[in-house]
Amino acid sequence: MTRPTIRMCARCQRITEVPVLVYVVHAATGPGFNVYACPDCAPLYPPLPDALDILDAAQQPHSTDERPES
Ligand SMILES: [Zn+2]
Protein backbone atom coordinates (compact mmCIF):
# COMPACT_ATOMS: atom_id res chain seq x y z
CA MET A 1 0.00 0.00 0.00
CA THR A 2 1.03 3.57 -0.47
CA ARG A 3 2.37 5.13 2.64
CA PRO A 4 1.08 8.58 3.44
CA THR A 5 3.42 11.35 2.48
CA ILE A 6 4.22 13.37 5.56
CA ARG A 7 5.46 16.88 5.04
CA MET A 8 5.71 19.94 7.20
CA CYS A 9 3.88 22.97 5.94
CA ALA A 10 6.40 25.67 5.23
CA ARG A 11 3.91 28.35 6.22
CA CYS A 12 2.19 27.20 9.40
CA GLN A 13 4.68 24.49 10.35
CA ARG A 14 1.97 21.90 10.78
CA ILE A 15 2.48 18.36 9.64
CA THR A 16 0.22 17.40 6.79
CA GLU A 17 -0.39 14.09 5.09
CA VAL A 18 -1.62 15.85 1.96
CA PRO A 19 1.17 18.27 1.15
CA VAL A 20 0.81 20.68 -1.71
CA LEU A 21 3.94 21.55 -3.61
CA VAL A 22 4.19 25.32 -3.53
CA TYR A 23 7.80 26.02 -4.25
CA VAL A 24 10.63 24.34 -6.06
CA VAL A 25 14.14 25.44 -5.38
CA HIS A 26 16.50 24.83 -8.22
CA ALA A 27 20.11 24.50 -7.35
CA ALA A 28 22.71 25.52 -9.90
CA THR A 29 24.55 22.32 -9.15
CA GLY A 30 22.95 19.13 -7.96
CA PRO A 31 19.32 18.48 -7.18
CA GLY A 32 17.05 21.14 -5.83
CA PHE A 33 14.44 20.63 -3.18
CA ASN A 34 10.73 21.08 -2.83
CA VAL A 35 8.78 23.12 -0.33
CA TYR A 36 5.35 21.97 0.68
CA ALA A 37 2.37 23.60 2.32
CA CYS A 38 -0.77 22.15 3.81
CA PRO A 39 -3.96 22.45 1.74
CA ASP A 40 -5.14 25.32 3.93
CA CYS A 41 -2.04 27.36 3.27
CA ALA A 42 -1.35 26.44 -0.32
CA PRO A 43 -3.86 28.96 -1.76
CA LEU A 44 -2.36 31.64 0.46
CA TYR A 45 1.17 31.01 -0.52
CA PRO A 46 2.91 33.81 -2.38
CA PRO A 47 3.39 33.40 -6.11
CA LEU A 48 6.24 31.15 -6.99
CA PRO A 49 9.48 32.93 -7.75
CA ASP A 50 9.87 30.12 -10.23
CA ALA A 51 7.18 31.77 -12.31
CA LEU A 52 9.82 34.25 -13.36
CA ASP A 53 11.97 31.40 -14.55
CA ILE A 54 9.06 29.94 -16.45
CA LEU A 55 8.37 33.23 -18.17
CA ASP A 56 12.01 33.68 -18.89
CA ALA A 57 12.24 30.20 -20.31
CA ALA A 58 9.22 30.88 -22.48
CA GLN A 59 10.89 33.94 -23.91
CA GLN A 60 14.19 32.18 -24.33
CA PRO A 61 13.45 28.58 -25.27
CA HIS A 62 17.10 27.61 -25.31
CA SER A 63 17.93 28.95 -21.89
CA THR A 64 16.25 26.32 -19.75
CA ASP A 65 19.08 24.14 -18.59
CA GLU A 66 22.07 25.81 -20.04
CA ARG A 67 25.10 26.01 -17.91
CA PRO A 68 28.17 28.04 -18.62
CA GLU A 69 30.99 25.95 -19.92
CA SER A 70 33.72 25.41 -17.46
ZN1 LIG B 1 -0.13 25.30 6.53
N, CA, C, O and the ligand as a Tripos MOL2 file, in Angstrom:
@<TRIPOS>MOLECULE
protein
  281   279    71     0     0
PROTEIN
NO_CHARGES

@<TRIPOS>ATOM
      1 N           0.8420   -1.1990    0.0000 N.3       1 MET1
      2 CA          0.0000    0.0000    0.0000 C.3       1 MET1
      3 C           0.8750    1.2470    0.0000 C.2       1 MET1
      4 O           2.0410    1.2150    0.3960 O.2       1 MET1
      5 N           0.2970    2.3150   -0.4430 N.am      2 THR2
      6 CA          1.0310    3.5730   -0.4720 C.3       2 THR2
      7 C           1.0710    4.1880    0.9170 C.2       2 THR2
      8 O           0.0430    4.3880    1.5630 O.2       2 THR2
      9 N           2.2510    4.4730    1.3430 N.am      3 ARG3
     10 CA          2.3740    5.1340    2.6410 C.3       3 ARG3
     11 C           2.0230    6.6050    2.5090 C.2       3 ARG3
     12 O           2.3190    7.2290    1.4890 O.2       3 ARG3
     13 N           1.4050    7.1510    3.5170 N.am      4 PRO4
     14 CA          1.0780    8.5830    3.4450 C.3       4 PRO4
     15 C           2.3490    9.4170    3.3830 C.2       4 PRO4
     16 O           3.3470    9.1140    4.0360 O.2       4 PRO4
     17 N           2.2890   10.4540    2.5960 N.am      5 THR5
     18 CA          3.4210   11.3540    2.4780 C.3       5 THR5
     19 C           3.3040   12.4200    3.5570 C.2       5 THR5
     20 O           2.3700   13.2220    3.5570 O.2       5 THR5
     21 N           4.2490   12.4190    4.4630 N.am      6 ILE6
     22 CA          4.2150   13.3740    5.5630 C.3       6 ILE6
     23 C           5.1610   14.5180    5.2620 C.2       6 ILE6
     24 O           6.3580   14.3170    5.0540 O.2       6 ILE6
     25 N           4.6160   15.7080    5.2430 N.am      7 ARG7
     26 CA          5.4610   16.8810    5.0380 C.3       7 ARG7
     27 C           5.0700   17.9500    6.0430 C.2       7 ARG7
     28 O           3.9410   17.9860    6.5320 O.2       7 ARG7
     29 N           6.0250   18.8190    6.3390 N.am      8 MET8
     30 CA          5.7090   19.9390    7.2050 C.3       8 MET8
     31 C           5.3650   21.1390    6.3370 C.2       8 MET8
     32 O           6.0900   21.4750    5.4010 O.2       8 MET8
     33 N           4.2680   21.7690    6.6560 N.am      9 CYS9
     34 CA          3.8810   22.9670    5.9370 C.3       9 CYS9
     35 C           4.9140   24.0610    6.1890 C.2       9 CYS9
     36 O           5.2800   24.3480    7.3290 O.2       9 CYS9
     37 N           5.3630   24.6530    5.1140 N.am     10 ALA10
     38 CA          6.3980   25.6720    5.2340 C.3      10 ALA10
     39 C           5.8390   26.9830    5.7790 C.2      10 ALA10
     40 O           6.5920   27.8720    6.1750 O.2      10 ALA10
     41 N           4.5230   27.0930    5.7960 N.am     11 ARG11
     42 CA          3.9120   28.3480    6.2200 C.3      11 ARG11
     43 C           3.4630   28.3010    7.6760 C.2      11 ARG11
     44 O           3.7870   29.1910    8.4630 O.2      11 ARG11
     45 N           2.7180   27.2600    8.0270 N.am     12 CYS12
     46 CA          2.1880   27.2000    9.3960 C.3      12 CYS12
     47 C           2.8990   26.1500   10.2390 C.2      12 CYS12
     48 O           2.6000   25.9920   11.4230 O.2      12 CYS12
     49 N           3.8320   25.4380    9.6340 N.am     13 GLN13
     50 CA          4.6840   24.4880   10.3470 C.3      13 GLN13
     51 C           3.9230   23.2650   10.8400 C.2      13 GLN13
     52 O           4.4500   22.4860   11.6350 O.2      13 GLN13
     53 N           2.7050   23.0920   10.3830 N.am     14 ARG14
     54 CA          1.9710   21.9020   10.7750 C.3      14 ARG14
     55 C           2.3670   20.7420    9.8770 C.2      14 ARG14
     56 O           2.7770   20.9190    8.7300 O.2      14 ARG14
     57 N           2.2300   19.5600   10.4370 N.am     15 ILE15
     58 CA          2.4800   18.3640    9.6450 C.3      15 ILE15
     59 C           1.2100   18.0160    8.8880 C.2      15 ILE15
     60 O           0.1180   17.9850    9.4550 O.2      15 ILE15
     61 N           1.3710   17.7570    7.5980 N.am     16 THR16
     62 CA          0.2220   17.4030    6.7900 C.3      16 THR16
     63 C           0.4930   16.1150    6.0260 C.2      16 THR16
     64 O           1.6170   15.8610    5.5920 O.2      16 THR16
     65 N          -0.5270   15.3220    5.8710 N.am     17 GLU17
     66 CA         -0.3940   14.0900    5.0900 C.3      17 GLU17
     67 C          -0.7810   14.3170    3.6360 C.2      17 GLU17
     68 O          -0.6590   13.4190    2.8030 O.2      17 GLU17
     69 N          -1.2440   15.5150    3.3410 N.am     18 VAL18
     70 CA         -1.6170   15.8460    1.9620 C.3      18 VAL18
     71 C          -0.9040   17.1270    1.5320 C.2      18 VAL18
     72 O          -1.5450   18.1420    1.2600 O.2      18 VAL18
     73 N           0.4020   17.0710    1.4750 N.am     19 PRO19
     74 CA          1.1690   18.2740    1.1520 C.3      19 PRO19
     75 C           0.9030   18.7570   -0.2680 C.2      19 PRO19
     76 O           0.6650   17.9770   -1.1900 O.2      19 PRO19
     77 N           0.9540   20.0600   -0.3970 N.am     20 VAL20
     78 CA          0.8120   20.6790   -1.7100 C.3      20 VAL20
     79 C           2.1390   21.3310   -2.0530 C.2      20 VAL20
     80 O           2.6660   22.1390   -1.2890 O.2      20 VAL20
     81 N           2.6640   20.9720   -3.1970 N.am     21 LEU21
     82 CA          3.9360   21.5470   -3.6100 C.3      21 LEU21
     83 C           3.7320   23.0100   -3.9860 C.2      21 LEU21
     84 O           2.9760   23.3220   -4.9070 O.2      21 LEU21
     85 N           4.4000   23.8910   -3.2790 N.am     22 VAL22
     86 CA          4.1950   25.3150   -3.5280 C.3      22 VAL22
     87 C           5.4590   26.0070   -4.0250 C.2      22 VAL22
     88 O           5.4120   27.1470   -4.4880 O.2      22 VAL22
     89 N           6.5540   25.3300   -3.9290 N.am     23 TYR23
     90 CA          7.8020   26.0160   -4.2470 C.3      23 TYR23
     91 C           8.8550   24.9820   -4.6030 C.2      23 TYR23
     92 O           9.0210   23.9830   -3.9040 O.2      23 TYR23
     93 N           9.5480   25.2260   -5.6730 N.am     24 VAL24
     94 CA         10.6320   24.3400   -6.0640 C.3      24 VAL24
     95 C          11.9040   25.1560   -6.1460 C.2      24 VAL24
     96 O          12.0010   26.1320   -6.8890 O.2      24 VAL24
     97 N          12.8640   24.7340   -5.3710 N.am     25 VAL25
     98 CA         14.1370   25.4420   -5.3750 C.3      25 VAL25
     99 C          15.0820   24.7100   -6.3100 C.2      25 VAL25
    100 O          15.3680   23.5260   -6.1310 O.2      25 VAL25
    101 N          15.5540   25.4260   -7.2940 N.am     26 HIS26
    102 CA         16.4970   24.8300   -8.2240 C.3      26 HIS26
    103 C          17.9130   25.2220   -7.8340 C.2      26 HIS26
    104 O          18.2410   26.4020   -7.7040 O.2      26 HIS26
    105 N          18.7160   24.2350   -7.6560 N.am     27 ALA27
    106 CA         20.1120   24.5040   -7.3540 C.3      27 ALA27
    107 C          20.9040   24.5400   -8.6490 C.2      27 ALA27
    108 O          20.6200   23.7930   -9.5860 O.2      27 ALA27
    109 N          21.8900   25.4080   -8.6920 N.am     28 ALA28
    110 CA         22.7120   25.5150   -9.9000 C.3      28 ALA28
    111 C          23.4620   24.2120  -10.1300 C.2      28 ALA28
    112 O          23.6740   23.7920  -11.2680 O.2      28 ALA28
    113 N          23.8530   23.5910   -9.0510 N.am     29 THR29
    114 CA         24.5510   22.3160   -9.1460 C.3      29 THR29
    115 C          23.8560   21.3250   -8.2430 C.2      29 THR29
    116 O          23.5580   21.6290   -7.0880 O.2      29 THR29
    117 N          23.6010   20.1550   -8.7590 N.am     30 GLY30
    118 CA         22.9530   19.1260   -7.9570 C.3      30 GLY30
    119 C          21.4580   19.3420   -7.9110 C.2      30 GLY30
    120 O          20.9310   20.3050   -8.4680 O.2      30 GLY30
    121 N          20.7890   18.4310   -7.2390 N.am     31 PRO31
    122 CA         19.3250   18.4760   -7.1830 C.3      31 PRO31
    123 C          18.8330   19.6280   -6.3290 C.2      31 PRO31
    124 O          19.5020   20.0440   -5.3840 O.2      31 PRO31
    125 N          17.6770   20.1320   -6.6620 N.am     32 GLY32
    126 CA         17.0510   21.1380   -5.8290 C.3      32 GLY32
    127 C          16.2170   20.4750   -4.7650 C.2      32 GLY32
    128 O          16.3730   19.2840   -4.4960 O.2      32 GLY32
    129 N          15.3300   21.2390   -4.1550 N.am     33 PHE33
    130 CA         14.4390   20.6330   -3.1760 C.3      33 PHE33
    131 C          13.0850   21.2950   -3.2680 C.2      33 PHE33
    132 O          12.9400   22.3890   -3.8140 O.2      33 PHE33
    133 N          12.0990   20.6120   -2.7270 N.am     34 ASN34
    134 CA         10.7270   21.0820   -2.8280 C.3      34 ASN34
    135 C          10.2450   21.6030   -1.4850 C.2      34 ASN34
    136 O          10.6510   21.1120   -0.4320 O.2      34 ASN34
    137 N           9.3940   22.5800   -1.5340 N.am     35 VAL35
    138 CA          8.7820   23.1240   -0.3350 C.3      35 VAL35
    139 C           7.2920   22.8500   -0.4140 C.2      35 VAL35
    140 O           6.6560   23.0940   -1.4390 O.2      35 VAL35
    141 N           6.7500   22.3450    0.6700 N.am     36 TYR36
    142 CA          5.3480   21.9700    0.6820 C.3      36 TYR36
    143 C           4.5640   22.8180    1.6750 C.2      36 TYR36
    144 O           5.1050   23.3250    2.6580 O.2      36 TYR36
    145 N           3.2830   22.9530    1.3900 N.am     37 ALA37
    146 CA          2.3700   23.5960    2.3150 C.3      37 ALA37
    147 C           1.1710   22.6820    2.5080 C.2      37 ALA37
    148 O           0.9010   21.8050    1.6880 O.2      37 ALA37
    149 N           0.4560   22.9010    3.6080 N.am     38 CYS38
    150 CA         -0.7680   22.1460    3.8070 C.3      38 CYS38
    151 C          -1.8560   22.7250    2.8830 C.2      38 CYS38
    152 O          -1.7150   23.8420    2.3850 O.2      38 CYS38
    153 N          -2.9200   21.9760    2.6610 N.am     39 PRO39
    154 CA         -3.9640   22.4520    1.7380 C.3      39 PRO39
    155 C          -4.5750   23.7820    2.1620 C.2      39 PRO39
    156 O          -5.0400   24.5530    1.3220 O.2      39 PRO39
    157 N          -4.5730   24.0490    3.4690 N.am     40 ASP40
    158 CA         -5.1360   25.3160    3.9350 C.3      40 ASP40
    159 C          -4.2590   26.4920    3.5240 C.2      40 ASP40
    160 O          -4.7530   27.5750    3.2080 O.2      40 ASP40
    161 N          -2.9730   26.2640    3.5350 N.am     41 CYS41
    162 CA         -2.0420   27.3600    3.2750 C.3      41 CYS41
    163 C          -1.6900   27.4930    1.8010 C.2      41 CYS41
    164 O          -1.3230   28.5760    1.3450 O.2      41 CYS41
    165 N          -1.7970   26.4160    1.0680 N.am     42 ALA42
    166 CA         -1.3460   26.4400   -0.3240 C.3      42 ALA42
    167 C          -1.9510   27.5940   -1.1200 C.2      42 ALA42
    168 O          -1.2280   28.2660   -1.8550 O.2      42 ALA42
    169 N          -3.2760   27.8490   -0.9930 N.am     43 PRO43
    170 CA         -3.8570   28.9640   -1.7620 C.3      43 PRO43
    171 C          -3.3500   30.3250   -1.3080 C.2      43 PRO43
    172 O          -3.4440   31.3100   -2.0400 O.2      43 PRO43
    173 N          -2.8110   30.3700   -0.0890 N.am     44 LEU44
    174 CA         -2.3610   31.6430    0.4610 C.3      44 LEU44
    175 C          -0.8880   31.8920    0.1800 C.2      44 LEU44
    176 O          -0.3550   32.9730    0.4300 O.2      44 LEU44
    177 N          -0.2690   30.8870   -0.3320 N.am     45 TYR45
    178 CA          1.1720   31.0120   -0.5200 C.3      45 TYR45
    179 C           1.4770   32.0620   -1.5740 C.2      45 TYR45
    180 O           0.7430   32.1890   -2.5540 O.2      45 TYR45
    181 N           2.5340   32.8030   -1.3870 N.am     46 PRO46
    182 CA          2.9050   33.8150   -2.3840 C.3      46 PRO46
    183 C           3.1960   33.1630   -3.7260 C.2      46 PRO46
    184 O           3.5200   31.9780   -3.7950 O.2      46 PRO46
    185 N           3.0800   33.9360   -4.7740 N.am     47 PRO47
    186 CA          3.3870   33.4040   -6.1050 C.3      47 PRO47
    187 C           4.7960   32.8340   -6.1440 C.2      47 PRO47
    188 O           5.7050   33.3310   -5.4780 O.2      47 PRO47
    189 N           4.9520   31.8120   -6.9140 N.am     48 LEU48
    190 CA          6.2400   31.1550   -6.9880 C.3      48 LEU48
    191 C           7.2580   32.0370   -7.6790 C.2      48 LEU48
    192 O           7.0160   32.5220   -8.7840 O.2      48 LEU48
    193 N           8.3830   32.2470   -7.0440 N.am     49 PRO49
    194 CA          9.4840   32.9290   -7.7460 C.3      49 PRO49
    195 C           9.8470   32.1990   -9.0300 C.2      49 PRO49
    196 O          10.3400   32.7970   -9.9860 O.2      49 PRO49
    197 N           9.5930   30.9020   -9.0320 N.am     50 ASP50
    198 CA          9.8700   30.1210  -10.2270 C.3      50 ASP50
    199 C           9.0830   30.6000  -11.4350 C.2      50 ASP50
    200 O           9.4790   30.3580  -12.5750 O.2      50 ASP50
    201 N           7.9730   31.2740  -11.1910 N.am     51 ALA51
    202 CA          7.1760   31.7750  -12.3100 C.3      51 ALA51
    203 C           8.0220   32.6800  -13.1940 C.2      51 ALA51
    204 O           7.8430   32.7190  -14.4110 O.2      51 ALA51
    205 N           8.9260   33.3910  -12.5830 N.am     52 LEU52
    206 CA          9.8230   34.2460  -13.3590 C.3      52 LEU52
    207 C          10.6920   33.4000  -14.2640 C.2      52 LEU52
    208 O          10.9530   33.7590  -15.4120 O.2      52 LEU52
    209 N          11.1350   32.2750  -13.7350 N.am     53 ASP53
    210 CA         11.9660   31.3950  -14.5510 C.3      53 ASP53
    211 C          11.1580   30.8300  -15.7070 C.2      53 ASP53
    212 O          11.6530   30.6910  -16.8260 O.2      53 ASP53
    213 N           9.9040   30.5090  -15.4120 N.am     54 ILE54
    214 CA          9.0560   29.9350  -16.4550 C.3      54 ILE54
    215 C           8.8410   30.9600  -17.5620 C.2      54 ILE54
    216 O           8.9270   30.6330  -18.7450 O.2      54 ILE54
    217 N           8.5640   32.1920  -17.1730 N.am     55 LEU55
    218 CA          8.3670   33.2340  -18.1710 C.3      55 LEU55
    219 C           9.6470   33.4600  -18.9570 C.2      55 LEU55
    220 O           9.6320   33.6250  -20.1770 O.2      55 LEU55
    221 N          10.7380   33.4630  -18.2370 N.am     56 ASP56
    222 CA         12.0130   33.6840  -18.8870 C.3      56 ASP56
    223 C          12.3080   32.5580  -19.8620 C.2      56 ASP56
    224 O          12.8050   32.7880  -20.9640 O.2      56 ASP56
    225 N          12.0020   31.3540  -19.4490 N.am     57 ALA57
    226 CA         12.2380   30.2020  -20.3120 C.3      57 ALA57
    227 C          11.3550   30.2750  -21.5520 C.2      57 ALA57
    228 O          11.7580   29.8790  -22.6450 O.2      57 ALA57
    229 N          10.1400   30.7900  -21.3590 N.am     58 ALA58
    230 CA          9.2230   30.8830  -22.4840 C.3      58 ALA58
    231 C           9.7300   31.8900  -23.5120 C.2      58 ALA58
    232 O           9.5370   31.7320  -24.7170 O.2      58 ALA58
    233 N          10.3760   32.9170  -23.0020 N.am     59 GLN59
    234 CA         10.8950   33.9370  -23.9110 C.3      59 GLN59
    235 C          12.2140   33.4990  -24.5390 C.2      59 GLN59
    236 O          12.5850   33.9400  -25.6260 O.2      59 GLN59
    237 N          12.8980   32.6330  -23.8360 N.am     60 GLN60
    238 CA         14.1900   32.1770  -24.3290 C.3      60 GLN60
    239 C          14.2160   30.6540  -24.2740 C.2      60 GLN60
    240 O          14.7360   30.0610  -23.3290 O.2      60 GLN60
    241 N          13.6530   30.0410  -25.2940 N.am     61 PRO61
    242 CA         13.4490   28.5790  -25.2710 C.3      61 PRO61
    243 C          14.7270   27.7900  -25.0720 C.2      61 PRO61
    244 O          14.6780   26.6410  -24.6330 O.2      61 PRO61
    245 N          15.8610   28.3740  -25.3830 N.am     62 HIS62
    246 CA         17.0950   27.6050  -25.3080 C.3      62 HIS62
    247 C          17.8310   27.8410  -24.0030 C.2      62 HIS62
    248 O          18.9580   27.3800  -23.8260 O.2      62 HIS62
    249 N          17.1890   28.5640  -23.0820 N.am     63 SER63
    250 CA         17.9260   28.9470  -21.8860 C.3      63 SER63
    251 C          17.5800   28.0840  -20.6810 C.2      63 SER63
    252 O          18.0370   28.3570  -19.5710 O.2      63 SER63
    253 N          16.7800   27.0490  -20.8880 N.am     64 THR64
    254 CA         16.2540   26.3210  -19.7470 C.3      64 THR64
    255 C          17.3470   25.7320  -18.8660 C.2      64 THR64
    256 O          17.4650   26.0790  -17.6910 O.2      64 THR64
    257 N          18.1250   24.8600  -19.4290 N.am     65 ASP65
    258 CA         19.0770   24.1390  -18.5860 C.3      65 ASP65
    259 C          20.5290   24.3940  -18.9930 C.2      65 ASP65
    260 O          21.4280   23.5910  -18.7430 O.2      65 ASP65
    261 N          20.7030   25.5190  -19.6130 N.am     66 GLU66
    262 CA         22.0650   25.8050  -20.0440 C.3      66 GLU66
    263 C          22.9480   26.1540  -18.8620 C.2      66 GLU66
    264 O          22.5460   26.8660  -17.9420 O.2      66 GLU66
    265 N          24.1190   25.6500  -18.9120 N.am     67 ARG67
    266 CA         25.0960   26.0090  -17.9130 C.3      67 ARG67
    267 C          26.3330   26.5420  -18.6060 C.2      67 ARG67
    268 O          26.7100   26.0690  -19.6780 O.2      67 ARG67
    269 N          26.9500   27.5110  -17.9990 N.am     68 PRO68
    270 CA         28.1720   28.0360  -18.6160 C.3      68 PRO68
    271 C          29.2370   26.9500  -18.6920 C.2      68 PRO68
    272 O          29.4030   26.1440  -17.7770 O.2      68 PRO68
    273 N          29.9360   26.9540  -19.7850 N.am     69 GLU69
    274 CA         30.9880   25.9530  -19.9170 C.3      69 GLU69
    275 C          32.1130   26.2620  -18.9470 C.2      69 GLU69
    276 O          32.4660   27.4160  -18.7010 O.2      69 GLU69
    277 N          32.6480   25.2050  -18.4170 N.am     70 SER70
    278 CA         33.7250   25.4110  -17.4600 C.3      70 SER70
    279 C          34.9970   24.7420  -17.9490 C.2      70 SER70
    280 O          36.0250   24.8040  -17.2750 O.2      70 SER70
    281 ZN         -0.1270   25.3030    6.5320 Zn       71 ZN71
@<TRIPOS>BOND
     1     1     2 1
     2     2     3 1
     3     3     4 2
     4     3     5 am
     5     5     6 1
     6     6     7 1
     7     7     8 2
     8     7     9 am
     9     9    10 1
    10    10    11 1
    11    11    12 2
    12    11    13 am
    13    13    14 1
    14    14    15 1
    15    15    16 2
    16    15    17 am
    17    17    18 1
    18    18    19 1
    19    19    20 2
    20    19    21 am
    21    21    22 1
    22    22    23 1
    23    23    24 2
    24    23    25 am
    25    25    26 1
    26    26    27 1
    27    27    28 2
    28    27    29 am
    29    29    30 1
    30    30    31 1
    31    31    32 2
    32    31    33 am
    33    33    34 1
    34    34    35 1
    35    35    36 2
    36    35    37 am
    37    37    38 1
    38    38    39 1
    39    39    40 2
    40    39    41 am
    41    41    42 1
    42    42    43 1
    43    43    44 2
    44    43    45 am
    45    45    46 1
    46    46    47 1
    47    47    48 2
    48    47    49 am
    49    49    50 1
    50    50    51 1
    51    51    52 2
    52    51    53 am
    53    53    54 1
    54    54    55 1
    55    55    56 2
    56    55    57 am
    57    57    58 1
    58    58    59 1
    59    59    60 2
    60    59    61 am
    61    61    62 1
    62    62    63 1
    63    63    64 2
    64    63    65 am
    65    65    66 1
    66    66    67 1
    67    67    68 2
    68    67    69 am
    69    69    70 1
    70    70    71 1
    71    71    72 2
    72    71    73 am
    73    73    74 1
    74    74    75 1
    75    75    76 2
    76    75    77 am
    77    77    78 1
    78    78    79 1
    79    79    80 2
    80    79    81 am
    81    81    82 1
    82    82    83 1
    83    83    84 2
    84    83    85 am
    85    85    86 1
    86    86    87 1
    87    87    88 2
    88    87    89 am
    89    89    90 1
    90    90    91 1
    91    91    92 2
    92    91    93 am
    93    93    94 1
    94    94    95 1
    95    95    96 2
    96    95    97 am
    97    97    98 1
    98    98    99 1
    99    99   100 2
   100    99   101 am
   101   101   102 1
   102   102   103 1
   103   103   104 2
   104   103   105 am
   105   105   106 1
   106   106   107 1
   107   107   108 2
   108   107   109 am
   109   109   110 1
   110   110   111 1
   111   111   112 2
   112   111   113 am
   113   113   114 1
   114   114   115 1
   115   115   116 2
   116   115   117 am
   117   117   118 1
   118   118   119 1
   119   119   120 2
   120   119   121 am
   121   121   122 1
   122   122   123 1
   123   123   124 2
   124   123   125 am
   125   125   126 1
   126   126   127 1
   127   127   128 2
   128   127   129 am
   129   129   130 1
   130   130   131 1
   131   131   132 2
   132   131   133 am
   133   133   134 1
   134   134   135 1
   135   135   136 2
   136   135   137 am
   137   137   138 1
   138   138   139 1
   139   139   140 2
   140   139   141 am
   141   141   142 1
   142   142   143 1
   143   143   144 2
   144   143   145 am
   145   145   146 1
   146   146   147 1
   147   147   148 2
   148   147   149 am
   149   149   150 1
   150   150   151 1
   151   151   152 2
   152   151   153 am
   153   153   154 1
   154   154   155 1
   155   155   156 2
   156   155   157 am
   157   157   158 1
   158   158   159 1
   159   159   160 2
   160   159   161 am
   161   161   162 1
   162   162   163 1
   163   163   164 2
   164   163   165 am
   165   165   166 1
   166   166   167 1
   167   167   168 2
   168   167   169 am
   169   169   170 1
   170   170   171 1
   171   171   172 2
   172   171   173 am
   173   173   174 1
   174   174   175 1
   175   175   176 2
   176   175   177 am
   177   177   178 1
   178   178   179 1
   179   179   180 2
   180   179   181 am
   181   181   182 1
   182   182   183 1
   183   183   184 2
   184   183   185 am
   185   185   186 1
   186   186   187 1
   187   187   188 2
   188   187   189 am
   189   189   190 1
   190   190   191 1
   191   191   192 2
   192   191   193 am
   193   193   194 1
   194   194   195 1
   195   195   196 2
   196   195   197 am
   197   197   198 1
   198   198   199 1
   199   199   200 2
   200   199   201 am
   201   201   202 1
   202   202   203 1
   203   203   204 2
   204   203   205 am
   205   205   206 1
   206   206   207 1
   207   207   208 2
   208   207   209 am
   209   209   210 1
   210   210   211 1
   211   211   212 2
   212   211   213 am
   213   213   214 1
   214   214   215 1
   215   215   216 2
   216   215   217 am
   217   217   218 1
   218   218   219 1
   219   219   220 2
   220   219   221 am
   221   221   222 1
   222   222   223 1
   223   223   224 2
   224   223   225 am
   225   225   226 1
   226   226   227 1
   227   227   228 2
   228   227   229 am
   229   229   230 1
   230   230   231 1
   231   231   232 2
   232   231   233 am
   233   233   234 1
   234   234   235 1
   235   235   236 2
   236   235   237 am
   237   237   238 1
   238   238   239 1
   239   239   240 2
   240   239   241 am
   241   241   242 1
   242   242   243 1
   243   243   244 2
   244   243   245 am
   245   245   246 1
   246   246   247 1
   247   247   248 2
   248   247   249 am
   249   249   250 1
   250   250   251 1
   251   251   252 2
   252   251   253 am
   253   253   254 1
   254   254   255 1
   255   255   256 2
   256   255   257 am
   257   257   258 1
   258   258   259 1
   259   259   260 2
   260   259   261 am
   261   261   262 1
   262   262   263 1
   263   263   264 2
   264   263   265 am
   265   265   266 1
   266   266   267 1
   267   267   268 2
   268   267   269 am
   269   269   270 1
   270   270   271 1
   271   271   272 2
   272   271   273 am
   273   273   274 1
   274   274   275 1
   275   275   276 2
   276   275   277 am
   277   277   278 1
   278   278   279 1
   279   279   280 2
@<TRIPOS>SUBSTRUCTURE
     1 MET1         2 RESIDUE 1 A MET
     2 THR2         6 RESIDUE 1 A THR
     3 ARG3        10 RESIDUE 1 A ARG
     4 PRO4        14 RESIDUE 1 A PRO
     5 THR5        18 RESIDUE 1 A THR
     6 ILE6        22 RESIDUE 1 A ILE
     7 ARG7        26 RESIDUE 1 A ARG
     8 MET8        30 RESIDUE 1 A MET
     9 CYS9        34 RESIDUE 1 A CYS
    10 ALA10       38 RESIDUE 1 A ALA
    11 ARG11       42 RESIDUE 1 A ARG
    12 CYS12       46 RESIDUE 1 A CYS
    13 GLN13       50 RESIDUE 1 A GLN
    14 ARG14       54 RESIDUE 1 A ARG
    15 ILE15       58 RESIDUE 1 A ILE
    16 THR16       62 RESIDUE 1 A THR
    17 GLU17       66 RESIDUE 1 A GLU
    18 VAL18       70 RESIDUE 1 A VAL
    19 PRO19       74 RESIDUE 1 A PRO
    20 VAL20       78 RESIDUE 1 A VAL
    21 LEU21       82 RESIDUE 1 A LEU
    22 VAL22       86 RESIDUE 1 A VAL
    23 TYR23       90 RESIDUE 1 A TYR
    24 VAL24       94 RESIDUE 1 A VAL
    25 VAL25       98 RESIDUE 1 A VAL
    26 HIS26      102 RESIDUE 1 A HIS
    27 ALA27      106 RESIDUE 1 A ALA
    28 ALA28      110 RESIDUE 1 A ALA
    29 THR29      114 RESIDUE 1 A THR
    30 GLY30      118 RESIDUE 1 A GLY
    31 PRO31      122 RESIDUE 1 A PRO
    32 GLY32      126 RESIDUE 1 A GLY
    33 PHE33      130 RESIDUE 1 A PHE
    34 ASN34      134 RESIDUE 1 A ASN
    35 VAL35      138 RESIDUE 1 A VAL
    36 TYR36      142 RESIDUE 1 A TYR
    37 ALA37      146 RESIDUE 1 A ALA
    38 CYS38      150 RESIDUE 1 A CYS
    39 PRO39      154 RESIDUE 1 A PRO
    40 ASP40      158 RESIDUE 1 A ASP
    41 CYS41      162 RESIDUE 1 A CYS
    42 ALA42      166 RESIDUE 1 A ALA
    43 PRO43      170 RESIDUE 1 A PRO
    44 LEU44      174 RESIDUE 1 A LEU
    45 TYR45      178 RESIDUE 1 A TYR
    46 PRO46      182 RESIDUE 1 A PRO
    47 PRO47      186 RESIDUE 1 A PRO
    48 LEU48      190 RESIDUE 1 A LEU
    49 PRO49      194 RESIDUE 1 A PRO
    50 ASP50      198 RESIDUE 1 A ASP
    51 ALA51      202 RESIDUE 1 A ALA
    52 LEU52      206 RESIDUE 1 A LEU
    53 ASP53      210 RESIDUE 1 A ASP
    54 ILE54      214 RESIDUE 1 A ILE
    55 LEU55      218 RESIDUE 1 A LEU
    56 ASP56      222 RESIDUE 1 A ASP
    57 ALA57      226 RESIDUE 1 A ALA
    58 ALA58      230 RESIDUE 1 A ALA
    59 GLN59      234 RESIDUE 1 A GLN
    60 GLN60      238 RESIDUE 1 A GLN
    61 PRO61      242 RESIDUE 1 A PRO
    62 HIS62      246 RESIDUE 1 A HIS
    63 SER63      250 RESIDUE 1 A SER
    64 THR64      254 RESIDUE 1 A THR
    65 ASP65      258 RESIDUE 1 A ASP
    66 GLU66      262 RESIDUE 1 A GLU
    67 ARG67      266 RESIDUE 1 A ARG
    68 PRO68      270 RESIDUE 1 A PRO
    69 GLU69      274 RESIDUE 1 A GLU
    70 SER70      278 RESIDUE 1 A SER
    71 ZN71       281 GROUP 0 **** ****
